[in-house]
Amino acid sequence: MKKLRKVIEIIDPVYVMEGAGVRLKRSIATQKLDYLDPFLLFDHFGSDDPEDYILGFPMHPHRGIETVTYLLDGVVNHKDSMGNSGILEGDDVQWMTSGSGIIHEEMPRPYNGKMEGFQLWVNLPAKIKMTTPRYQEIKSSKIPEIKSEDGTIVKIIAGEMRGVKGAVTDIFADPIYLDVNIPAGSSFEQPIKPGHTVFAYVFQGEGTFEDLDHKSQEQEIIIQATKLAIFGDGDYIKAKSKDTPFRFLLISGKPLNEPIVRYGPFVMNTSDEIEQALKDLQNNEFVK
Ligand code: FE2
């Protein structure tokens, strides 16, 4: 019999300042939750007040990780040390593999007065931490979407749902990254490989990830936006909405079980490798 994954912890995001002065909500890479192998950081940015983000993230380095930006509203202008530059717009995604090193700039701008999105950091295993940098940038029109009869809409950024493959492929962590939007009074199920880490970031409305019989439903734990729910092991997750729509990101990946030494935007396996990254940066040898 397939085993339902139960929520084992609910995390309240904390406000932090990042970049040149961007106020954002952080759920992973905090005092409470350092990392959730293979995920190293999870940020939710966005505000109706451009003062909260307009200074953005000027040129900064990354090594040893992947940064994943999924934008709901607004625009992010970006450019990097590989000579790339571009614009992320609403519902676009960028999956950047920093590998041996990239220096880039990410500058959020409002569109119709709005700006909102997410950044996830995914760890790379020791054997490919120093791989050649690359990125996959996917326009919203290229992100597969499944609309169910009950009105549930799922955007498949990575991973697979009902045989439909996500837009981003060839990622070591074998990730699932879904944007799930369930209308009131509906439900949704998604298989997750046993042993993989999985969390849901609830950012609109409320709902439950339990599957109780009718009698015990008053004991159901309702999770309201904005919170991060971590699941225990099993084969699948189930989400149910009540009287409101329920929207969340569902993110899973294979844990690496390797030592983690982090220093700001560098995440390596040893402190020697961190020192090397700092030296490379000083000596202008960071970008290979
Ligand atoms: Fe960055």
Boltz pocket constraint, residues with backbone or C-beta under 6 A from the ligand:
constraints:
  - pocket:
      binder: B
      contacts: [[A, 57], [A, 60], [A, 61], [A, 62], [A, 67], [A, 104], [A, 106]]
      max_distance: 6.0
